[in-house]
Amino acid sequence: MASGDGQQSQALTKPAFSEVQASALVESIFGLKVFKVQPLPSYDDQNFHVYISRTKDTADGPTEYVLKINNTESSKNPDLIEVQSHSIMFLQAAGFPTASIYHTKGDNVTSLMSVDNGSETKSYLVRLMTYLPGRPIAEISISPQLLYEIGRLAAKLDKTLEKFRHPKLSALRRENFIWNLKNVPLLEKYLYALDQNRNRKIVEQVIQLFKDEVMTKLNQFRECINHGDLNDYNILIEPSSNSAVYRVSGILDFNDMSYGYYVFEVAITIMYMMIESKAPIQAGGHVLAGFESIIPLTAVERGALFLLVCSRFCQSLVIAAYSCQLHPENKEYLMITAKTGWKHLQQMFDMGQKAVEEIWFETAKSYDSGISL
């Protein structure tokens, strides 16, 4: 979702290019002839769906791309954007359905563009990627089998990224990145965006529990690189040969990549899969089963899972409420999680850790016996 490390400054610097300007960027930076441009929803960057006209030089290439314009804050960290871009190419080479990066006319993966608006000059990093086919899983009724496959996908991503090498890899150590799960205590500075009600009390309680029960165990979690945002709009699906079954056709948005832990990835994935599920608590067990088929969690990691899922709900809900105050015109997109997120968080708290864990762990265990619940 967020692409830089300072949420407040990010939200204030979201790009605001017109479709005509976006078209001109594609032609001037990437040398492609644009046929049509359409805006795409985004959190704090700006994305466009770009259709290009066939030419002699592009006769065999794709005709649909995504133009990504990073906000001014994250554009100050080109090393991070470069590492993210190369990781996307690395994963594609490893067989994952990620986008291809289209190089600039100067054969770079990004281009830094400066815009003078009269009072100041702002710089934006620009990238062009192939447009991936499919529908977001948010648009379908997610089956237990698909939840299981998404859990496997999350684990395979982290496992594969263990082999990723880049001279600027340290850029993924984003110490104050608001979306990294270990930075849940940073939410305290945004609590004023919430009303004084039960929701705020739950968030305050989660933050305190996180400090007491997670921060003290971080050194016992196994570290890895996390995608960090496998939400219901960042995973695309298509019908397989059997039209009743879906397969993942695309993985989007690597802006939240950072060093984290295996258990962070599965917690984040569980939380987002709960959002659209008709049986949200049970959904976690299917995702967990898929993840653990590749990377079994340790007892300590399993013991932190409930609180980590609650913590991700808090991150998403608090930052969305804060961002809506800054950008009310983007409220519909920003509040996607909030439509059901508060209800799910309250349900988890009402049931309690032991009851939720029992459902998750029993569901995951049922896959071992070949009978999924």
Secondary structure, DSSP 8 states (H G I E B T S, - for coil): ---SS-HHHHHHT-----HHHHHHHIIIII---EEEEEEE--SSSEEEEEEE---STTTTS-SEEEEEE--TTGGG-HHHHHHHHHHHHHHHHTT-----EE--TTS-S-EEEEEE-SS-EEEEEEEEEE---SEEGGGS---HHHHHHHHHHHHHHHHHHTT---TTGGGG--TT-TTSGGGGGGGGGGGGGS-SSHHHHHHHHHHHHHHHHTGGGGGGS-EEEE-----TTTEEEEE-SSTTSEEEEEE---TT-EEEEHHHHHHHHHHHHHHH-SSHHHHHHHHHHHHHTTS---HHHHHHHHHHHHHHHHHHHHHHHHHHHH-GGGHHHHTTTHHHHHHHHHHHHHH-HHHHHHHHHHHHHHHHTT---
